[in-house]
Amino acid sequence: MPQLDTSTWLLTITLMILALFCIYQSKMINQTMISIPPQDKKIIKPTTQLPWESKWTKIYLPHSSPLLS
């Protein structure tokens, strides 16, 4: 039974990674990156008060607690 020659695997894998990197870079060089300009204004969240925001509307029980009816 012949032995599998693994002496060139390191070179093959290294060249494959290098080739994939070069392909990736050549694809990405044509892409335009979106840059978000810094905002000087602070974001103001609207402060509308809804009736259900000011009170607790649900009762939560832990999973181990029995339900009380």
Backbone hydrogen bonds in HBPLUS format (Angstrom, degrees):
<---DONOR---> <-ACCEPTOR-->    atom                        ^
c    i                          cat <-CA-CA->   ^        H-A-AA   ^      H-
h    n   atom  resd res      DA  || num        DHA   H-A  angle D-A-AA Bond
n    s   type  num  typ     dist DA aas  dist angle  dist       angle   num
A0009-TRP N   A0006-THR O   3.40 MM   3  5.41 162.1  2.43 103.0 108.1     1
A0012-THR N   A0008-THR O   2.96 MM   4  6.15 160.4  2.00 152.5 158.6     2
A0013-ILE N   A0009-TRP O   2.85 MM   4  5.99 170.1  1.86 158.9 160.5     3
A0014-THR N   A0010-LEU O   2.97 MM   4  6.02 160.2  2.01 145.8 152.0     4
A0015-LEU N   A0011-LEU O   2.97 MM   4  6.08 163.8  2.00 148.9 153.2     5
A0016-MET N   A0012-THR O   2.94 MM   4  6.10 147.0  2.06 142.8 152.5     6
A0017-ILE N   A0013-ILE O   2.99 MM   4  6.22 161.1  2.03 151.0 154.9     7
A0018-LEU N   A0014-THR O   3.00 MM   4  6.21 160.1  2.04 147.9 153.8     8
A0019-ALA N   A0015-LEU O   2.88 MM   4  6.01 154.2  1.95 142.1 149.1     9
A0020-LEU N   A0016-MET O   2.92 MM   4  6.15 159.7  1.96 149.8 155.1    10
A0021-PHE N   A0017-ILE O   2.94 MM   4  6.11 154.3  2.00 146.2 153.5    11
A0022-CYS N   A0018-LEU O   2.97 MM   4  6.21 156.9  2.03 146.4 152.4    12
A0023-ILE N   A0019-ALA O   2.93 MM   4  6.18 157.3  1.98 149.6 155.8    13
A0024-TYR N   A0020-LEU O   2.90 MM   4  6.05 160.6  1.94 146.8 152.4    14
A0025-GLN N   A0021-PHE O   2.91 MM   4  6.11 160.8  1.94 149.7 154.9    15
A0026-SER N   A0022-CYS O   2.96 MM   4  6.13 155.6  2.02 145.1 151.6    16
A0027-LYS N   A0023-ILE O   3.01 MM   4  6.24 143.9  2.14 144.6 154.1    17
A0028-MET N   A0024-TYR O   2.94 MM   4  6.15 155.0  2.01 149.0 156.1    18
A0029-ILE N   A0025-GLN O   3.02 MM   4  6.04 133.5  2.25 144.5 154.1    19
A0031-GLN N   A0028-MET O   3.19 MM   3  5.26 157.4  2.25 104.0 110.8    20
A0053-GLU N   A0050-LEU O   3.11 MM   3  5.44 154.0  2.18 110.9 118.9    21
A0065-SER N   A0062-PRO O   3.17 MM   3  5.48 153.8  2.24 107.7 115.4    22
